[in-house]
Amino acid sequence: MKTWLITGCSAGLGKQLAEAVAGRGDRLVATARSTDPLQTLCERYPDTVRSMSLDVTRPGDAAKAVALAESAFGGLDVLVNNAGFGLIGAIEEGEPSEYRPMFEVNVFGLIETTRAALPALRRREGARIVNLSSGAGIAGSAGSGFYDATKFAVEGLSEALAEELRPLGLKVIIVEPGPFRTEFLGRSIVTARREIAVYADTAHARRHYRETNNGRQAGDPAKAVTVMLQAIDAEHPPLHLPLGPIAHRIAERKLESFRADIAAWRDISVATDFDTDNRRVQP
């Protein structure tokens, strides 16, 4: 029986995961900015589920959630950093008042929650840190550059963290969902107020996508959670977990594009060392 701390449990994949974790008998600290959506879950599983209000941008909240896991259930085995939201708009259209709050939640909030949980996680053999990224963290696209940047940051941070924690036996999993039929395109996305006409054929396609695809995504969130649980429970979980066929296509195209760039410029781009130097540092 594992003890979990999940952020962003009020909706979407976070809610689905919380329900699945509680349903299989694990212990859970379910968090969201408001605990109202979590009350039914707590009432259904009074012995194994606790809830608390957690704003990942508010200093001290994450530490209180970890303390609750330790006092109620004796420790913490799995941290799931799921809280986050998106922003649609061309880079030129975005304002600091729109994109900075997203970085505070998606990046800095994740960092502070992870830092608060690490001492407890290090005390548990086989602990897991699960960071929700996105297909947007694999490859950038017009109209979602600010959101992409937050998820690229999550990817890099998670890869570094995985190396730091590997000798300690802790595993990091980066979950990279494609489109799933959750509330994300509705309640979890904001659109830049400014709209510049020259981006009609590029960034503004993302605005149209949101308007026409909300509630029509092919991805089944229940199936996504099943795959996530399989990965988290695995003895050797993947570092990267693209979820769904679209996420896999994004990853494959990114690898193909990356390889093509490397191959095309290899002879030129590697010719950068001193001609004779015995002090070379090996990677």
matplotlib code that plots the C-alpha trace (Angstrom):
import matplotlib.pyplot as plt

x = [0.0, 1.5, 0.9, 0.4, 0.4, -1.3, -1.6, -4.4, -7.0, -10.1, -10.4, -8.9, -6.2, -5.5, -9.1, -9.1, -5.8, -6.9, -10.1, -8.1, -5.5, -8.1, -10.2, -7.4, -6.9, -3.8, -3.5, -3.9, -3.4, -5.5, -5.0, -6.4, -6.8, -10.3, -11.2, -14.9, -14.5, -12.6, -15.2, -17.0, -13.7, -12.9, -16.4, -16.1, -12.7, -12.6, -9.8, -7.4, -8.0, -7.2, -7.7, -6.2, -6.1, -2.8, -1.8, 1.6, 2.5, 1.8, 4.9, 4.5, 1.5, 3.5, 5.3, 2.0, 0.7, 3.8, 3.4, -0.2, 0.9, 3.5, 1.2, -1.8, -0.2, 3.4, 5.3, 5.1, 5.9, 4.6, 4.5, 2.4, 3.0, -0.2, -1.3, -1.0, -2.7, -2.1, -2.0, -2.8, -1.4, 1.5, 4.7, 4.2, 0.6, 1.3, 1.7, 3.7, 0.5, -0.6, 2.4, 4.3, 1.5, 1.6, 5.4, 4.8, 2.4, 3.7, 7.4, 8.2, 5.3, 6.4, 9.9, 8.9, 6.5, 9.2, 11.7, 9.3, 8.6, 12.1, 13.2, 10.1, 10.5, 14.1, 13.1, 11.0, 12.5, 11.3, 9.7, 8.4, 8.1, 5.7, 5.8, 3.0, 4.4, 2.7, 3.2, 3.9, 7.0, 8.3, 7.9, 6.9, 4.1, 2.8, 0.2, 1.3, 4.9, 4.5, 2.9, 5.5, 8.2, 6.9, 6.7, 10.2, 11.3, 9.6, 11.3, 14.8, 14.3, 12.9, 15.8, 18.3, 16.4, 16.3, 20.2, 20.5, 18.1, 19.2, 21.9, 19.3, 16.8, 14.1, 12.6, 11.3, 8.6, 7.7, 4.2, 3.6, -0.1, -1.6, -5.2, -7.5, -11.2, -10.8, -11.7, -8.2, -9.2, -12.1, -11.3, -7.5, -6.6, -6.5, -6.2, -4.0, -6.2, -4.2, -4.7, -2.4, -3.7, -0.4, -0.6, -3.9, -2.4, 0.0, -0.6, -4.3, -5.0, -4.4, -7.3, -9.5, -8.4, -9.5, -12.9, -13.7, -12.1, -13.0, -14.9, -14.1, -10.6, -10.1, -8.1, -9.9, -8.6, -9.5, -7.2, -4.5, -4.6, -4.4, -1.2, 0.2, -0.4, 1.3, 4.4, 4.5, 4.2, 6.8, 10.2, 11.9, 9.6, 10.3, 11.7, 9.5, 6.0, 4.2, 0.5, -1.7, -1.1, -0.8, 1.9, 3.8, 3.6, 4.9, 7.8, 8.6, 8.5, 10.7, 13.3, 13.2, 13.6, 16.4, 18.3, 18.0, 19.4, 22.3, 23.1, 22.9, 25.3, 27.4, 30.7, 30.5, 29.1, 31.7, 34.7, 34.9, 37.7, 41.2, 43.4, 45.9, 45.0, 45.7, 43.4, 40.1, 37.4, 35.4, 31.6]
y = [0.0, 3.3, 6.8, 9.5, 13.2, 14.6, 18.2, 19.6, 16.9, 19.0, 18.1, 16.4, 13.7, 14.7, 13.9, 10.7, 9.6, 10.5, 8.4, 5.4, 5.6, 5.7, 3.0, 0.5, 1.0, 3.2, 6.1, 9.6, 13.3, 14.9, 18.6, 21.5, 25.2, 24.5, 21.3, 21.5, 19.1, 16.7, 16.2, 13.3, 11.4, 11.9, 10.8, 7.6, 6.7, 8.2, 5.9, 6.4, 9.8, 13.2, 16.5, 20.0, 23.3, 23.6, 26.6, 25.6, 29.3, 29.9, 29.5, 26.7, 25.0, 22.1, 21.5, 21.3, 18.7, 16.6, 16.9, 15.7, 12.6, 11.8, 12.4, 10.7, 7.8, 7.6, 8.7, 9.5, 7.1, 9.0, 12.7, 13.6, 17.2, 17.7, 21.3, 23.6, 25.6, 26.8, 30.0, 30.3, 33.2, 34.2, 35.2, 38.8, 38.8, 37.6, 40.0, 39.4, 39.5, 36.5, 34.3, 34.9, 33.5, 30.3, 29.9, 30.4, 27.5, 25.1, 25.5, 27.2, 25.7, 22.3, 22.9, 24.0, 21.1, 18.7, 20.3, 20.1, 16.4, 15.1, 14.6, 12.4, 10.6, 9.8, 7.9, 5.5, 2.8, 2.8, 6.3, 8.0, 11.5, 11.9, 15.2, 16.0, 17.5, 17.4, 16.8, 20.5, 19.6, 17.5, 19.9, 23.6, 24.8, 28.1, 29.6, 27.7, 28.9, 30.2, 26.9, 24.9, 26.8, 25.8, 22.2, 22.2, 23.5, 20.6, 18.2, 19.5, 19.8, 16.2, 14.8, 16.4, 15.3, 11.8, 11.7, 13.2, 10.7, 7.5, 6.6, 7.0, 4.6, 7.2, 7.2, 10.2, 9.8, 12.5, 12.0, 13.6, 13.5, 14.3, 15.5, 13.8, 14.5, 16.5, 20.0, 21.3, 23.1, 24.7, 25.7, 25.2, 27.3, 31.1, 33.0, 36.1, 39.2, 40.8, 39.5, 40.5, 39.9, 38.8, 35.5, 34.5, 31.6, 30.4, 31.0, 31.8, 28.2, 27.2, 29.5, 27.8, 24.4, 25.2, 26.5, 23.4, 20.5, 21.0, 17.9, 16.1, 14.8, 11.2, 10.4, 8.5, 9.9, 6.6, 4.7, 7.3, 6.8, 3.0, 3.4, 5.9, 3.5, 0.7, 2.9, 4.1, 0.6, -0.8, -1.8, 0.0, 2.9, 5.0, 8.5, 9.7, 8.4, 9.9, 9.2, 8.6, 8.2, 11.9, 12.3, 9.4, 11.1, 14.3, 12.5, 10.6, 13.7, 15.6, 12.8, 12.7, 16.5, 16.5, 13.7, 15.4, 18.7, 16.9, 14.9, 17.8, 20.0, 17.4, 18.0, 21.7, 21.9, 19.5, 21.3, 23.6, 22.3, 23.7, 22.1, 20.8, 20.7, 18.0, 19.6, 18.5, 17.6, 14.5, 14.6]
z = [0.0, -1.1, 0.2, -2.5, -2.6, -5.7, -6.6, -8.8, -7.9, -8.6, -12.3, -15.3, -15.0, -11.4, -10.4, -12.3, -10.8, -7.3, -7.7, -9.1, -6.3, -3.6, -5.3, -5.3, -1.5, -1.4, 1.0, -0.5, 0.3, -2.4, -2.9, -4.8, -4.3, -3.1, -1.2, -2.1, -5.2, -3.0, -0.3, -2.0, -2.3, 1.3, 2.4, 0.2, 1.7, 5.2, 6.4, 3.5, 2.0, 3.4, 1.5, 2.0, 0.2, -1.6, -3.8, -5.2, -5.4, -1.7, 0.5, 3.0, 1.5, 0.1, 3.3, 5.2, 2.7, 3.2, 6.9, 6.6, 4.7, 7.3, 10.3, 8.8, 7.0, 8.3, 5.2, 1.5, -1.4, -4.5, -5.4, -8.4, -9.6, -11.7, -10.9, -13.9, -16.6, -20.2, -22.2, -25.9, -27.9, -30.1, -28.2, -29.3, -28.1, -24.6, -21.6, -18.5, -16.4, -18.5, -18.8, -15.5, -13.3, -15.5, -14.9, -11.2, -11.1, -13.8, -13.0, -9.7, -7.9, -9.1, -8.0, -4.5, -4.0, -5.1, -2.7, 0.1, -0.5, -1.2, 2.5, 3.1, -0.3, 0.4, 3.5, 1.5, -0.6, -4.2, -4.0, -7.2, -8.4, -11.3, -13.1, -15.6, -18.7, -22.1, -25.7, -25.6, -23.5, -26.4, -29.3, -29.4, -31.7, -32.8, -30.4, -27.3, -26.9, -23.4, -22.2, -24.2, -22.4, -19.0, -20.0, -21.6, -18.2, -16.4, -18.8, -18.2, -14.5, -14.3, -16.3, -14.0, -10.9, -12.2, -12.4, -9.0, -7.4, -9.3, -6.7, -4.0, -5.6, -6.3, -9.8, -11.8, -14.4, -16.9, -18.2, -21.6, -22.4, -25.8, -26.0, -23.5, -23.0, -19.7, -18.8, -19.8, -23.0, -21.1, -17.5, -17.5, -20.5, -20.8, -24.1, -24.6, -24.6, -27.4, -31.0, -33.8, -37.3, -38.9, -36.8, -38.2, -40.1, -37.4, -33.7, -34.1, -35.3, -31.7, -30.7, -33.2, -32.0, -28.5, -29.7, -31.8, -29.9, -26.3, -25.3, -28.5, -27.8, -28.6, -25.5, -22.7, -19.3, -17.5, -19.9, -19.4, -15.7, -16.1, -18.1, -15.6, -12.7, -14.6, -15.2, -11.6, -10.2, -12.6, -11.1, -13.9, -14.9, -18.0, -17.6, -20.5, -20.8, -23.9, -23.4, -26.4, -30.2, -30.8, -28.1, -29.7, -33.1, -31.7, -30.1, -33.3, -35.4, -33.0, -33.0, -36.8, -37.1, -34.5, -36.2, -39.6, -38.2, -36.5, -39.6, -42.0, -40.0, -38.2, -40.1, -39.7, -36.1, -34.6, -36.0, -33.0, -30.8, -30.6, -33.2, -30.6, -26.9, -24.4, -21.8, -23.4, -21.0, -21.9, -21.7]

ax = plt.figure().add_subplot(projection="3d")
ax.plot(x, y, z, "-o")
ax.set_aspect("equal")
plt.show()
